[in-house]
Amino acid sequence: MPCDIGVVGLGVMGANLALNMERNGFHIAGYDLEAAKGQAFVAGPAAGRHVELAPSPDALMAMLKRPRRVLMMVPAGAAVDSAIAHLKPHLQPGDILIDGGNSWFLDTERRSKELAGGGFHFIGTGVSGGEQGALWGPAIMPGGQREAWDALAPILRAIAAKADDGEPCVEYMGPGGAGHYVKMVHNGIEYGDMQLIAEAYDLLSRGLRLPAKELSAIFEEWNTGDLRSYLIEITAEVLARTDPETGRPLVDLILDEAQQKGTGKWTSQHAFDIGAPIPTINAAVESRILSALKTERVHASRILHGPAPQYHGKKERLVDAVRAALYASKVTSYAQGFGLLKLASAEYKYDLRAGDIARIWRAGCIIRASLLGDIMAAYQRDAALPNLLLDDAFRQAVESRQGSWRFVVQVAVETGIPVPAMSASLAYFDAYRSERLPANLTQGQRDYFGAHTYRRVDKPGVFHTEW
């Protein structure tokens, strides 16, 4: 019996996606350069299932229905080019290669054009949800040729996560690298979300001297309301975990040095390239970089002095205010992320649809949250909405929390507890709502030292002053 799809790369993600597809009724052909890994897969978790192991690329192609659909689950970068070169001699025109890794979107653009020259189709697809998402239902963001999406859609819709309304969390994003671009921005928003949550934790932990168990209960309660999300849910679980060796909260024993794989950094770098303001995400990326300076920070802590990191007001007031500030900051961060998507869509002619993106992020992915249903509704009300903050519902939600938001940032400054992402979110909000910014002085300075010219508010034209 011919197989419906091939999976190349049978590591954890590739293996779990293969099992997901098989569970949903598809016949799978697997292949891995490491023969032992493939054999362990078919003899272990895939035993007794409709999964066959191919010993070589030509054998893999012989096992597949036409047009052949081949999902590559290999590390981003050179490994993808190597896998393509390994498979390409065995392809026929009309066959479809799918890159399911976290590839740089311009690499996807290049690969798509190169393969199209030989008559092959290429899909670059973001897959979010981690190992469990791959197995039980991820959010999927495919981009590439429309006809290739049409050939893949039945499989991807079957394996994708399902939102509360039963809709699969997958949709065609657009041509070329559109899918990987959307996944990159998803990861940037994820960085922002995680940093905002970490800052809320830090304010309550150090500012109120709350133990991890009590903090866990706070986050668990927050997860029942407007902050309900996967990241808030797992925050409560992380804070509740006790180290079996010491009996202490495990979170207190984890080194405060956050690592990163680079997709958040890509988001910041490309936002600068196309002129999109995303200060919350940038602050999150910078915070991870700063956290890596552990040795320097320990040294600096003994030399540089500031206020005592303790809040002396009522506990309930700060807890409630942090909750409100976290929500307002998250909305602002999403507004920045969707603004970046809008600019990139115009720049690369992707025709990204913000409402569809919010819809497929509602389940399966790391940033899944009840907030995304509200974002989807906002774009249903106005598909051309320039900024989420201009939607009436979000405007009211943020403005009603504005006092708490400012109070939290003020407390953080007074106690010397850093909140770079919350501060950046608030500054973005204040800058975006400002009719006039001090850029007039900046432009005057540029004209002074570089004759860069300026425009005036009282008459048209371009001007230069001999200072």
Secondary structure, 3 states (H helix, E strand, C coil): CCECEEEECCCHHHHHHHHHHHHCCCCEEEECCCHHHHHHHHHCCCCCCCEEECCCHHHHHHCECCCCEEEECCCCCHHHHHHHHHHHHHCCCCCEEEECCCCCHHHHHHHHHHHHCCCCEEEEEEEECHHHHHHHCCEEEEEECHHHHHHHHHHHHHHCCECCCCCECECCCECCCHHHHHHHHHHHHHHHHHHHHHHHHHHHHHHHCCCHHHHHHHHHHHCCCCCCEHHHHHHHHHHHCECCCCCCEHHHHCCCCCCCCCHHHHHHHHHHHHCCCCHHHHHHHHHHHHHCCHHHHHHHHCCCCCCCCCCCCCHHHHHHHHHHHHHHHHHHHHHHHHHHHHHHHHHHCCCCCHHHHHHHCCCCCCCCEHHHHHHHHHHHHCCCCCCHHHCHHHHHHHHHCHHHHHHHHHHHHHHCCCCHHHHHHHHHHHHHCCCCCCHHHHHHHHHHHHCCCECCCCCCCCECCCC
